């Protein structure tokens, strides 16, 4: 605000949308992003707002080695790492991490680094080494690399090294199954994949290597698979690894030193608009969408939102419970490093091995900004209640046998302390005999901001986080946007008042409105489509090799207006509310998934002919998937509990097939994205041109008015859906 000469938030927002180009230029100055060569024109919409030209430079032959002399020069790793190699910053922590395993697990001990921490100098050293290795293996600018890893320091090193050589990163969710990984690798023609031997979740090993190995078996473009050893040192979780010319020991390669002649080569001279990362997000119909972002798009928008929304700057310790396969993983990495902050990552379940694990991590590492999802808070709040916690702090301790399972230590003389992972947690009971919740066992005084994204809130968990954990003193910065946005459309900040479950304002620079079906702005209190009316620096540069599909998805409903696909409402106080997807895309536990992707797996089973998937409210996940399946006519009914179900009622096949179908989806999409329930029906509600009416299915299942049914081929099919709900 001081930089642009305004004194109020309203003035700043007005400034940001009255001249988006000028505002973006000021953001670039604020973040101190340098271009070589510099840009001549920051934003040019002469060819349309859908695909504007960003950061145009003079066309000087040879100005940029990659052959894009019409754009300013930028390799984002220089802004993330190389500029911080100063006396002031090089020894500051860049990454702090822990995992579920007992003790310290690090791949960097042989190089003399402090346990569980990399400074900016050390991180830059590791990135430079990996970039040299990739160059020695003859990888070049424009090559794409899959990243199938949990949130560990190697993930950050790999993401940065790919960018440093001018490559394109393709992160995939660490919990994905074979087909989801295979489809994404094939779509971009990935030259290599980074994976690991496995990782721990609730003490059990997830065999990531086996999944990755099968996924690349039918991907001819993948020349090598680099395997990071994360759990190989734990005998009980030993994973069999067969290294050869294709499957390579990541750490052994780093230690070999055969790449040293490439060490001193600087970051590749890339254009600001060269592709940097492709982030896949599910569509409502058909295959997932590959969102293309550049060196100047996603990282700058992420850093802007992180700085303005959550007050992150040099030295700020920010933690976000996320995955590299969801946009918030790269958002955390690029945003924090550009701002000179410290990334704090925990690889594991947030309530394992003890229920206070996440709070212990925050206290131990003095986390200042904690990013969570409403689903996670719902789970933690529900867990506290299930273990006997009273509704408010200072309540009476639960009596013996009331289900307290948080630990056996009830020595009321013990003081709260940060205990080592795996040891008995601090006592449940305080000195006065009052119950002590998991978050109360640790010194959380370093926390100053909660941030939340991924899905809409409901009031109870919001108030639990605000009143109980935050002691009614810490703001909850609500944040909503998407992979295509490179960050947020709506976001609070510490200057603005907060209201439960709402957003006090749009992000600066985002010209946002709510429109009715005719493209007109709606009155306060009226639900409509959330839209963006001007370009922004982080906007997707299209779908990867699918320009027309990109334009059809976002730009062709209203002229020159981005339609995001969310229902929204603004109240009389100017606070915004997101009310769910206006298309069929679902967000399950904060993870975005298209019904068609799950339905295609269900119908692949030989006993299934049709399937439809909807999202319904769920207390823990926010949204749960429910599937409706039509069995093949010649398939015999397999009944496991004939007394409770009848073929005439819903043509149910009982639990055996239901279990098989859930396992089928879990294998390929990952366990979190398996349907919570599967109902078997004789027919799906469809139009006469065979379009499945998910809107009608959802309404009938929830007992709501399904609306006009005149287009349905068989209105009786709706009755079967209603019966399934009962």
N, C-alpha and C positions, 0 to 999 in steps of 0.2 A: 504493500500500500504506500509506504514511503517512497519507494522507487518510482512509482507512476504518479505520485502527487495527489492521492486521495486520502480521505480521513475516515470513511465509513465502509462497511462491507457492501452496502447497497451501491455505493459509488464505484467500488471496485468491480462488482459484477456487471454493472452497466457499462463500464469502461471495457470490460473483457468481451462483450458481445457487440458493442457498437462498432468496433474495428478489430476483428479477430486476428488479422494479420499483424497489426501493431501489438496487440496483447501477446501473441505468440512470440514475437521478437523480444518482448520484455521478459517472458518466461525463459527464453534461451539465455538472455543476459543474466537473469537471476541464478540459473543453474550453471552458468559459466561454461556453456558448450561452445567449443571452438571448431570452426570448419576450415579446411585447407584443401583446395582453394575455397574462398568464401562464397556465399550465395549473393546473387544479384537481385533476385526476386523471391521472397519467402513463399508467397502463395499466389497462384495464378489459376483462376476459375474460368478462364475464357473458353475452355473446352467442356464446361459443365462442372457442377459441384459434386457430381457423383465420383469422378476420377480426376480431381484437381492435380495440378503440377506443384510440387513442393520443392523449395530450396534450389531453384534454377540458378545456374551459374553461366558465365560466358563460355561459349563453345570453343575451347582452345584445344586443338589436337594434342593428345598425349598428356593432358592435365591429370587424368586419373587412369591408372594402369589397367583397370578392369574394363575400359572401353565405354564409360559413361561420362564423357566430358561435359554433358549438359547439366550436371548436378554438382552441388557443393560436395567437398570431400569430407567424409567422416567415417572412422572406424570406432565404434562405440567403446571398445575396450580401452582406448586412450583416455576416455572420460571416466571410465569405471576404475581403472587401475593405474595407468602410467602417470597420470598427472598427480597422483597421491604419493609418489615416491620422493617426498620431501622430508626434511628433518622433522617438521611438525607432524606429519601423518604416517610415515612409513612403518613406524613401530606401534601404531594404534591397531587394536583388534579389528579385523575385517569380518571374520567368521568365528563364531563359537557354536559348538555342537555337542550333543550327547545322543546316545541311543538307549535301548532297553537293557542291553547286556550289562552284567555286573562288571565293575571295573572300567578301565579305559580301553577303548578300541580305536586305534588310529593307524592309518597307513603311512603316516609321516614321521613316526618315531625315529627311524633310521637317519633322518636328516636333521635331527636335533631341535625340532620345534617343541614349543610348550604343549603339554597335553590338551587336547580338545580345543585348540585355538590356533588360528592362522592370522598373522598380522598382514597389513596391506603389502609389506615387502615380501613376506613369505608366499602370500597368495599370488602375487605378480610373478614370483620365481616359478611356482608350480605351473601357472598358465603358460609362461614362456617356454618351459620345458616341454609341455604337451604340444604346444604349437610347433616346436622344432621337430618333435616325433612325427606329427602328422605330415609335415612338409617332407621329412626324410622318407616317408612312405608314399610320396608323390601325390598326396591329396592337394587339390588346388581350389582357388576361389570358385564359388558356385556349386561345389560338391555338397551334398546333404548328408547329415548324420543323425541317426535315431538316438535318443537318450531314454533308456528304460531303467531308471534308478530311483530309489527313494530320495528324500531330502538329506543328503550327506555332503560333506565338503567336496568330494570328487565331482558331484553333480555341478557345483558352481564352477570348479576348475574347467570341466569339460565344456560347459556352456560358453565360458569366456574364450577358451582356446579355439573353439570352432569359429567364433566371431573374429578372432585375431587373424586367422588365415583367410578370412573372407568366405568361410563356409556358411551353410544354412543349417540351423538346429531344428530338429523335429522331436520335441519332448512328447513322451507318451506316459499315461498314468501307470504308476509302478504296479498297480494291482490288476491291470488288464490281462485278459486271457489271450490265447494264441491268435485267433482270427482278427481281433481288434488291432493288435500290433502289426500283424502281417498286412492288413489292408492299408494302414497308414504308411508303412515302409514302401509298399508298392506304389502308392499314389504319388510319392515324391521321388521315386527312384533312388532311395538312400544307398550310399556307397558303403556305409559301415554302421554298426550298432554298438553303443556302449550299454552294458548291462552289468549285473553282479551275480555272485554265486547265490545270494539270497539275503534276506533280512528278517529280523525278528518282529513278530507281532504277538503280544501277550505271551512271550516266552517261546513261541513256536516258530520254526523256520519256514519262511515262504520261499519255495524253490523257484526263484526268478530265472535262474539259468536254464532249467528244463523248459520253461515256457518260451524264453527267448530263442533257445536252440530250435524248437519246433517251428516258431514263427518265421525264422529266416530260412528254413529248409526249402521253401518254395518262393524265395525272393532272390532271383539271380543277380540283381544289382548289388546286393550286399556282399562285399568282398571279404570283410573282416568283422569279427565280433570281439570287442575288447571287454574283458571280464574283470570287474573290480571285486576283490575278495573282501567281503564284509563279515561273514560268519564262519569262515573256514577255520579260524583259530579255536572255535568252540567244538570240542569233540562230539558232544551230543547232537550237534547240528551239522556235522560234516556233510558237505555236498561233494559228490564225485564230479571232478572237472577233467575233461580231456582236452588239453591244449595241443594245437597243431598250427599249421599255417593260417587257418581261418579263425580259430578260436584262440585268442591271445591273452596271456596273463598281463593285465594292465600294469600292475606294480612292477613285475619283472621287466617289462618294456621300459618303464621310467628309469629303473635302476641300471639298465644295460649301458647307457651312455653312448650308444652307437649313433646318436642323432646330434652330437655336440657341435658338429660343423654348421648346423642350421641355427645355433643358439642366438647369434647376434642379429638375425634378420628381424627388422621391426615389424610392427603390425601392418598387414596388407593395406595398401592404399585403396580403400573402397569408397564408393559414392554414398552420400547420405541416404539415397533411395535404393541402394542395393538391398536385395532380400537378406534378412537376418535370421528370421525364425518363422516357422509355420506351426500354428497352434490349431489343433483340430477340435471342433465343437460339433455336437450332434445336430442334425437337422430334423424337421418334423416329418419329412417324407424323403425316402431315399438315403443315399450314403452321407456320412459325416462331411462337414465343411472344413476345408483347409484354409484357415485365415492367414493371409500373407502380411507380414510386417517387416519393416525396414530398420536400418540402423538409426534412423531419425524418428521413427513413428512410435513404436511401443516403448522403448526406453525413456524417451523424453516425457511422454504422457504419464508413465508410471512414476517417474521422479517428481514431476509437477504435483500429481495428486498426493504422493507420499509427503512432500514438503508442506503443501498448503492445507491438506486435510488432517494429517496426523502430526504436524510440527516436528518432522524429522530433519536433522541437520548433521553436521560433523559430530561424530562420536555418539549419536543417539543409538541406543540398543533397541532394536525392533525384532519381534518374533511374530511369525504368522504360522498357524497350524495348517499346512497345505501340502501340495504335491507338485512336482515339476510338470506333470501332465495337465494340470489346471492352470489357468492364466495367472493365478495369484502366486504360483511358484516363480516363474520368470519375473513377474511384477516385483516381488520381494527382492530378488537378486539385482536386477537392473536399477530399481529405484533406490535401494539402500546404497549400492556402490557409487552411483552418480552423486548422491548426497554426502558421501564420505561417512556413512553410518556403519554400525556393526550389525551383521545378520546373525540372529540367534535361532538355531534350528534344532528341533528335537525329532529324532527318527524313531517313532514308536507310538504305542497307544497312550493317550494323555492321562489315563487312570491306571497305568500298569508300570511297575509291579505293585505300587500302592496307590490308593485313590487320590492322594495329594500330589501325584507325580508332576503334573503341569505347574502347580503352584510352587512346588519345590524348585523346579527348573527356573522359574521366573525370579524367585528370591535369590537363588545361588548366583545367577548371572546378572542380577540387577537389571532385568528387562524393564524398559520404560513404556514401550508401546506394544500391546499384545493384541494380535489379530486372531479372531475366532469366528466360528459360524454359529448361527442360532441353534443348529442341530447339536453341536458340541455342548453348548450351554444347557440345552434341554436335557441332554444325557447326564451331565454332571449334577444338575439340580435334582433330577429324578433319582439319581444314585444316592444323593445325600438324604433325600426323603425316605428312600427304601431302607436305609441303614439306621433309621430311628432318629434322624435329625428333627428337632422341633422347627416350627415354621419361622421363628425369629431367633437371632442370637441371644444367648443368655438364658435359654429355656432350660427346663429340667432335664437332667441326664436320663437316657433311656434305661429302663429296668432290665435286669438280666433276662435273656431269652427274647428280647424284643427285636432281634435280628441285626444287632451290631456286628458287622463283619469287617470293619476297616482295620482291624489289628487286635492283637491280644494284650498289648501293653496298656494297662490301666493304672499305672503308678502315678497318682495325682501329684507327687512331689517333683516329677520331672519337668524341666523347662522346655519350651518350644525351641527347636533348633533345626537346622537344615541337615538332614540325615543322609548318609550315603545310600545310593541306589541299592535296593535289595535287602537293606537292613530293616529291623522293626521300626515302624514309623513312630513319631511322637504320640503321646497318650491322647485318647479320645476325650478324656475328662480334664477339665481345668482344676485349679486349686480349690475352687468353691463348689466343685461337683457339677458344674454346668457342662453341657455338651460342647465339644470343640469340633467344628466342621473341618474338613480337609483344608480349605483355603485359610482357615484361621491358625493353622499350625506353623505358618511361615511369615517372615517379615516381607510384606509386599509393598513396603513404602516407596520403592523405586518406581512402581507403576504410576503413570500419570494419565494414560489414555487407553481405553479399550476401543478396538475397531472391529467392525463386523461386516461381512459380505457373504454372498452366495445364495441368499434366499430371504423371503420376508420373515420378520419376527412375529411372534404372538406375545401378548403382554406379560404373562406370568414369568417366563424365563428372563425377559428383559428386566423386569423389576428385581428378580433374584440377583442378577449380575450387578445391577446398579446399586441396590440398597444393601445387599449382604456382602458381596465380594468387594465392591467399590466403596462401601460405607457412605453412599450417597454423595461422594465427592469427585468421582472420576467420570468424565464424559464418555458416552458410548458413541463413537463416530460411525454412523451408519453409512454404507457405501454400496452403490449399485450401478452396474454398467454391463460390461461383458468383454469377452475375448475380442470381438470385432471393434470394440471401443478403445482397447489397450488400457482400460481403467474404468473410470466412473463417468456416469451421466449426472447422478445425484450424489452429494456427499456433504456431511456436516464438517465442522471444524471447531477448534476451541473458542473462537470468537462468538459463535452463534448459540442461541438457546436450543435445548433438545426437548423433544417430546417423544414418549414411548413409541417405538416401532416406526418412526417417521424419519424423513430427511428434511432438514431446515432449508435447503437451497440446492440448486444445481451446482456442479463444479464450475469454477471460473473458466470462461472460454467456451462453455457448452450452452448454446442457444436452444433452450429446451421449452417445449410446450406440450399441452394435452389437447388432442383433436378428436372431434366426433367423426362419424362414418363419412361425412361429407367434407372433411378436411378443415372444419372450422374450430376455432378455440372454444373450449367448453368453460362454463362458469365454475366457480369454486364449489366444491362438494359434488361435482359431477364426474363420473368415471369415463375415461376415454383412452385413446392410444397415446403412449409416450413417444414423442418424436424429437428430432434434432433438426434445426432449420439452417445451420451453417456448418461448413467443414471445421475440423479440428485436427491438430497435429498427429494425434494417435489413431486416426481413423484407419480401418483396414485398407490395404492397397488392393483389395479384391479377394476373391477365393483363388487358391492356387490353380492356375490354368483353367479357370471357370468364370470368365468375366460376366457372361450373360446370366448365369445362375446367381451371381452376386447382385447384379442390378435388379433381377426379378425379386430377390429376397427382401431387399431393403429400400429400393429407390423408386419403384414403379407403381406404388399405390397413390401417392400424392406427388405432384411435380416438384422436383428439387428439394424433397424432404425425406429424411431418413426415418423410417418407421421401425422402431426397435422390436416390437412384438410383446410389449408389456402393457397390461392395464394399469393405469395410474389415476390418482385423484389428488387434488390440492385443496386443503381445508381453508376456512376463513382466516386463519392466522398465517397463511402462506406456507404451511408445512406440506410436504409431498409424501404420498404413500404409494408403494408398489403393491398391486393387488393380484399378481400372478401373471402367467403367460397368456397373451392373447392368441398365440398360436398353440400348437400341441406339444411343444417342447417341455419336458419335465425337468425339475431340479430335485434330485433325490439326495438327501444329506449334503446339499450344496453342490452336487455334481450334476452337470447338465447332460441329459441323454434324450435322444429322439425315440419315440415309440416304435418307429419303423425298424430301428436297429435291433431292438429286443424282439419284436414280432418276427423278424426274419429268422432269428435263431429258433424260436418256438416252432415255426412251421417247417423247419428243417427236420424235425423229429418225424419218423415214418407214420406215427399214429395221429398226427395233427394235420388238418387241412387249412384251417384259418385261425388267426389270432388277432386280438386287439388289446392294447395296453393303455391304461389311463393312470392318472395320478390322483390320489385322494389324500386328505389331510392326515397327518400322523404326528403324534405327540413328541416323538423322539427325532424322526428324520425330517420333519416338516412336511415332506411329501413322500408317500409310499406308492410303489407301483403295484397295481392289481391287473392281472391278465385274465382275459376271457378267451377260451379255446374251444374250437369245434373239432371233434374227433373225426377220423376217417370212418366212412360208413361201414367198411368191412373189418374194422378193428374190434376184437372181442373186448367186452367190458371186464376190467380187472378190479374186483371189489375187495377192499381190505376191511371195510366196516359197513357191510350191507345194511345193518340195522339202523344206521344213522342217515343213509342217503338212498335214494331210489333213482333208477335210470329214468323213470317217467318224469321226475321232478326237474332235473337239470342235466340228465345224461352224464352224471358224475362218474368218474373212474376211481374215486378214492385217492388214497395217498401214494401208491407206487408211481403212477405216471406223473403226478404232481411233483413228487420228489425228483424224478428224472428230469423234468423240464426245468425246475429251479436250478438243478446242478448243471444242466446244459448251458443256461444263461450265465451262471456264475463262472463256469470254466472259461468262457470266451470274453465276458465283459467284466469279470471280477465280482466278488461276493456282494459288495455294497449295492450293485445294480441288478441283482436278481429280484424278481417279483416277490412281494411279501405274501400275496395270496394268488392262487390260480383257481378260477371257476370254469367248469365245463358246461357248455350250453349247446343247444342243437343248431343255433343260427345266430349270426351277429346282425345288429341293426345296420342296414345298408340302404343307400339310395338305389334307384332303379338302374343307375349307371355303375353300380357295384362299389361306390365309395363308402367305406366304413365310417359311420357317424360316431366318432369318439365323444363328441359333445353330448349326444343323446345317451350314450352308454354311461358316461360319468353322472349325468343328471339322474338317470334312473337308479343307478347304484346308490347315490347319496340321498335318494328320496326327494329330489328337487323337480321342479317343472321342466320337462325335457323340451318344451316349446313345440313348434310346428313339426308334426310328424307326417305331413301329407306326402313328403318326398320319399318316405320309406317304402321299400319293397314289401316288407312284412312287419307291420306294426306289432304283431304278437311277439316278435323277438325282444321287444322292450320289456315285456312282462317277465321273461326268463331272467333278464338282468336284475329286475327288482326282486325276484324270488331268491336270486343268488345272494343278494345283500341281507336277506332275512335269515 
